[in-house]
Amino acid sequence: WKLYIVCLYFTSYTITSVGYGDIGPENIVETITATIMIVVAGISWAVVLGQVCGIVSNLDSEEQVFRSRMDELNTMMEDRVIDPEVRTRLRSFFLSNKTAQRRARQKHIIASMSPGLRGEVALEINRRWMMKVSLLKHIIDGCSSPKKGPFYTAFLVEVSLKLTTCIYAQSETFGMNHTLCILLRGLVAQNDRIRQS
């Protein structure tokens, strides 16, 4: 039975990569003690390492969703034998709209809030964009008025809740009459003028 204990000792420090080293057990009691310590330490180290890897892998769920979508896109392009130039444009489109996709998912969070809180959050999130539109900037400035302030605020909340994110590919035509478009990133040509964000 001592031979089996020594074999177990040899196997345990080989599997746990403790290393052979210069110091080893001299008798059977030391061999049993060393084997137990190596097995316990190896299992403890594996559990700690597994926990750390689990935490790190779940840190950015947004990135995981994006990578999964890109994998699906690549699989689709392979299956459908899509032209390399179109593949490049598709990848570029999905990479550039990563932020917009995150905002679309965040909209579901906002939708689950109470109406008052939803309006307050929507207004806070979109204030930066609305300050760039001259008409809305004047209304925002008028919100501090004791008479018309509540009406202006209610109007701005409604505008904030109606803002939607749209993503367009390069060289794509977009826009409709009586529609306010706020450019987040890129170039837009309108009436022989080029606008850049």
C-alpha positions in Angstrom: 0.0 0.0 0.0 3.0 2.3 0.6 3.8 2.1 -3.1 0.3 3.2 -4.0 0.6 6.2 -1.7 3.9 7.2 -3.3 2.3 6.8 -6.7 -0.6 9.0 -5.7 1.9 11.6 -4.3 3.9 11.5 -7.6 0.6 11.8 -9.7 -0.7 14.7 -7.6 2.3 16.9 -7.8 2.7 16.2 -11.5 -0.9 17.0 -12.3 -1.0 20.2 -10.1 2.4 21.2 -11.6 3.9 21.8 -8.2 7.2 20.5 -9.6 9.6 17.9 -8.4 12.0 20.2 -6.5 14.9 19.3 -4.3 13.0 18.6 -1.1 10.6 15.6 -0.9 9.0 13.5 1.8 11.3 11.1 3.6 8.7 8.7 5.1 5.1 7.5 4.5 3.6 10.0 7.0 5.2 12.9 5.2 4.2 11.5 1.8 0.5 11.3 2.9 0.6 14.8 4.4 2.3 16.2 1.3 -0.3 14.5 -1.0 -3.2 15.8 1.0 -1.8 19.4 1.0 -1.0 19.3 -2.7 -4.6 18.0 -3.6 -6.2 20.6 -1.3 -4.0 23.4 -2.6 -4.6 22.4 -6.2 -8.3 22.3 -5.8 -8.3 25.6 -4.0 -6.2 27.2 -6.7 -8.5 25.8 -9.4 -11.6 27.2 -7.7 -10.0 30.7 -7.2 -8.8 30.8 -10.8 -12.3 29.7 -12.0 -14.0 32.4 -10.0 -11.6 35.1 -11.4 -12.1 33.9 -14.9 -15.9 33.9 -14.4 -15.9 37.4 -13.1 -13.6 38.7 -15.9 -15.7 37.0 -18.6 -18.9 38.6 -17.4 -17.5 42.1 -16.9 -18.7 43.4 -20.3 -21.9 41.7 -21.4 -22.3 44.3 -24.1 -19.1 43.2 -25.7 -20.2 39.6 -25.6 -23.5 40.4 -27.3 -21.6 42.4 -30.0 -19.1 39.6 -30.6 -21.9 37.1 -30.8 -23.6 39.2 -33.4 -20.4 39.6 -35.4 -19.9 35.8 -35.3 -23.5 35.4 -36.6 -22.8 37.9 -39.4 -19.6 36.2 -40.4 -21.4 32.8 -40.5 -24.2 34.3 -42.6 -21.7 35.8 -45.1 -19.9 32.5 -45.4 -23.1 30.5 -45.9 -24.6 32.9 -48.4 -21.2 33.4 -50.3 -21.4 37.2 -50.1 -19.1 39.3 -52.3 -15.9 40.4 -50.4 -16.6 44.1 -51.0 -20.1 43.8 -49.5 -18.6 41.8 -46.6 -16.3 44.7 -45.9 -19.2 47.2 -45.9 -21.3 45.0 -43.7 -18.5 44.6 -41.1 -17.8 48.3 -41.2 -21.6 49.1 -40.7 -21.9 46.7 -37.7 -18.7 48.1 -36.1 -19.8 51.7 -36.5 -23.3 51.1 -35.1 -22.1 49.3 -31.9 -22.9 52.4 -29.8 -26.3 52.8 -31.4 -27.2 49.1 -30.7 -26.3 49.7 -27.0 -28.6 52.7 -26.9 -31.4 50.7 -28.4 -31.0 48.1 -25.6 -30.9 50.9 -23.0 -34.2 52.2 -24.3 -35.8 49.0 -22.9 -34.5 49.9 -19.5 -35.9 53.4 -19.7 -39.3 52.0 -20.9 -39.6 49.9 -17.7 -39.4 53.0 -15.5 -42.3 55.0 -14.0 -43.6 57.8 -16.3 -42.1 60.6 -14.2 -38.8 59.0 -13.9 -38.7 57.9 -17.5 -39.3 61.5 -18.6 -36.6 62.8 -16.3 -34.0 60.3 -17.5 -34.9 60.7 -21.1 -34.6 64.5 -20.8 -31.2 64.2 -19.0 -29.9 61.8 -21.6 -30.9 63.9 -24.6 -30.3 67.3 -23.2 -26.9 67.4 -24.9 -28.4 66.8 -28.3 -31.3 69.2 -27.8 -29.0 72.0 -26.8 -27.5 71.9 -30.4 -30.9 72.6 -31.9 -31.6 76.3 -31.8 -35.4 76.0 -31.3 -35.1 73.4 -28.5 -32.2 75.4 -26.9 -34.5 78.4 -26.5 -37.2 76.2 -24.9 -34.6 74.6 -22.5 -33.6 78.1 -21.5 -37.3 79.0 -20.9 -37.7 76.0 -18.5 -36.6 78.1 -15.6 -39.6 80.5 -16.1 -42.1 80.1 -13.3 -45.1 80.5 -15.6 -44.2 78.6 -18.7 -41.4 76.4 -17.3 -43.6 73.3 -16.5 -45.1 73.4 -20.0 -41.7 73.7 -21.6 -40.4 70.9 -19.5 -43.3 68.6 -20.5 -42.8 69.5 -24.1 -39.1 68.6 -23.9 -39.8 65.4 -22.1 -42.2 64.4 -25.0 -39.5 65.3 -27.6 -36.9 63.3 -25.6 -39.1 60.2 -25.4 -39.8 60.4 -29.2 -36.1 60.5 -30.2 -35.1 57.3 -31.8 -31.8 56.0 -33.0 -31.3 55.2 -36.7 -28.2 53.9 -38.3 -27.3 54.4 -41.9 -24.6 52.9 -44.0 -22.0 55.0 -45.8 -23.4 56.7 -49.0 -27.0 55.8 -48.0 -29.8 58.4 -48.5 -32.0 59.1 -45.5 -34.3 61.8 -44.1 -37.9 62.7 -44.5 -39.7 66.1 -44.5 -40.5 67.5 -41.1 -38.1 65.2 -39.4 -35.3 66.4 -37.1 -32.1 64.4 -37.6 -29.2 64.7 -35.1 -25.9 63.5 -36.4 -24.0 61.4 -33.9 -21.0 60.5 -36.0 -20.1 60.9 -39.7 -20.7 63.2 -42.6 -24.0 64.4 -44.1 -24.5 66.4 -47.3 -27.6 68.6 -47.4 -28.4 71.4 -49.9 -24.8 71.5 -51.2 -23.4 71.8 -47.7 -21.5 69.1 -45.8 -22.0 68.7 -42.1 -19.7 66.8 -39.8 -20.1 65.6 -36.3 
